[in-house]
Amino acid sequence: MLPDGFRFGVATAGFQVEGHTNGPGEPRNNWYGWERDGRVEPSGIALDFWRHAEDHLDRAVSAGCDGFRLSVEWARCEPTEGQLDESAFDRYAAIIDACHDRGLEPLVTLHHFTHPWWLGERFWLALDAPERFAAWAATAVDRLGGRATHWVTSNEVNILALSSFLLGTHPPGARLAVGDAVRSLDHLLAGHVLAYGAVHARRPDAVVATNTFTFSVYELDRLLIDVLTARLHGVTRDDLSAWLGERRAAYHATVEPHTGKERFFRRWAARAIPLDRALPRTVAAVYDSPHACTLDVTQIDHYAPGVAGHLGRPGRRTAGGRVWEPAGPLWDDEPDPEAFKTFAAANVAPGRDLWIVENGLCNRVRNGRSWPRLDGWTRPRYLRAHLAAVVDLIDAGVPLGRYYHWSLADNYEWGSYEPRFGLYGIDRERGLRWSTHDAMGYDAAGAYRRLTDGLRAGDRSVLEP
């Protein structure tokens, strides 16, 4: 039922789980200013993964995992410009070794939304940002490359650019700065291309990629993969914009919904990111690279891809109250296993396996009270439905090689602990206590274990309600 080498895992991110960042005497990342000024809830000790990673890895194994995604935090390893903390690299080496000891294949991310505070909140607008990031990638792989084969350069570059310069939800908090959003996206993706070369120069057998957040608007998602894989299709630099136009039309014909709001956002994106001038630093890096393709696998994160679906009428009901902001909270994202299949199939690239490196369901916990989702979805139901979709994709011939659930346990969701995604619930009000069940009271970890064990054994009956 599953292809040889297929793995099930969980995904995590350093700043969201490690803790011990941005406090007195601790390394500072680009969220330091917001935590210091009270703009967001402090991250604190998060899940204390930095000190107790081995315990977390044991829980991942108990949940049926044989893969584990983690990140190496640039701010922790280079807390002061030019001064490396070798003890931090030693700790990451020990964590990666602990993954191997437990049969967990490590997938290591080099940039998961954070960078050192000394680079400034607007780092990704700097002309030398791609080169500086590639230098960081080289430094990390010089020290850890002998322990890990699979790498993510930058996580969700499309989300980071939008959150930082269009939506204002990540530092520096700019809103509707369209030019800056596009420029940062170009620099982030160019940084991936350069980092890809740096990793392969040090470990030729590495599997290196960058993951995108699935979106129903071409310029915000599939465009990035198409630029990185254009040379695989035999597309010359002169023919690139025309080919991208054809790809956009095909993508929008494939992925739904075709609503009026979606058409509005597609027209807006076409104006904001014109294909004949899109991503100039990235295009130059792609065509100057000695590598015919700077994407070894296609990696996607799938949650709620419909752009219009993330907006709603102020004052609408949500779990635990009402929403007054136009943007909807994460716990209102609508699960859609059929859309999962559609977007996964639409992101397959020639000769490249597809990995789902994030996929999960959110619920809300506020002041220690857990709120069920308004749509009635539970995490065991979500897991069953989406792993059934994984099997359907494999049956249809999609070269799917990995599935990582987001996340192992309830963690810091970029300024707040209210959104909960964990297989294991965390009681923060009573001293960071781990529950055997998730935040909604369901045995999600046990469900994941039963599903993954059954699918590895070829037993489709575990997918039945």
Helices and strands as residue ranges (DSSP letters): E 7-11, H 14-17, H 32-36, H 49-62, E 67-71, H 74-77, H 86-101, E 105-111, G 117-119, G 123-125, H 129-144, E 150-155, H 157-165, H 178-202, E 207-213, G 218-220, H 222-229, G 230-233, H 240-254, H 260-272, H 280-288, E 298-302, G 308-310, E 316-318, E 321-323, G 330-332, H 337-346, E 354-359, E 363-366, E 369-371, H 379-395, E 400-406, E 419-420, E 426-427, G 428-430, E 433-434, H 444-456, G 460-463
